[in-house]
Amino acid sequence: MEKNSTRKIIVDISDNVTIVEVSKATQKYESEIYLMKNVNGSIHEINLKSFLGLITLQLRNGDQLTVRTVGEDCEEALADVVQYLCQS
């Protein structure tokens, strides 16, 4: 069974960081990285490595997300994503 990690966070991105930078920074991981967000009662899940998915999700500070990583380096990938998305 593949390793996985999950954490609920509240987005708090500084003005200096774009979500595209977050996506680029996570390309080094073998793990798949997913962001889940409740939008008007509907759960949307995107792959963080997908630019189109990121545009669709429209992240804003204060958004509540679930970050889920799946793969051998899932703990490292999760820690990196949380650091980017909760850094102010």
N, C-alpha and C positions, 0 to 999 in steps of 0.2 A: 504494500500500500504506500502511496506517495505521502511525503510529509506535507503538512499544511499548518498555517498559523493565521489567526484572525484577531483583529483588534478594532474596537469602536473608538472613533475620534471625532473631534470637532475641528473643522478646518480653520486655521489661523495662519494664513500665508502672508509674509511680509510683502511690501510693494516691490521689493527687489527681485522676487522670484516669480517666474511664470510657470504655469502648469506644463508647458512644453518642455521647460528645463527639467522639471521633475520626470517627465516621460523619458527624455533623453538619458538622464542620469540612471534610470532603472534598466536601460537596455543591456547593461553588463550582467544582469542576473539571468540564470537559466530558468528560474521559477517564473510561473505566470503570476501576474499581479492584478487583482481585480478591485475595483471600487464599487460599492453598492450605496445607492442614495434613494431615499423615499421622495418621490416627486408627486405631489397631489394624490397620495394614497397608493401609488403604483411604484414598485421597486424596480429601479434601473440599475443594471450591473454592466460595467464596461471593463475592458482590459486596459490597464494603464499604459501599456505600450502602444495602444492604438490612438493616433491623433484624432481620427474621426470620432471615436468614442468619447474622448475628452471634450471635444467641442459640444457634443450632444449633452453631456452631463452638466455643463455650465456651473462649475464649482465657484462658490463664494464663501468668504469668511463667515463663520457661524454655521455652515452646513454640517449636519451630522452624517458621518459616513461609517461604513464598515469596510475595512481594508482586509482583503483575504489573499494570501499568497500560497501557492502550491508548487512544490518542487524541492530539490535537495538543499538549496540555499535560501529556503523560505524565511527563516528567522532573520537573516541578514537583510534580505529584501524588505521585509516588513519594517524593521527598525529604520532603514534608510527612508522609506516612504513616509513613515510617521514623522521623522525628523524634518523632512521637506514640508509636509503639510501642516505641521504644528510648530512653526518656528518663531513667531513674533514674540 
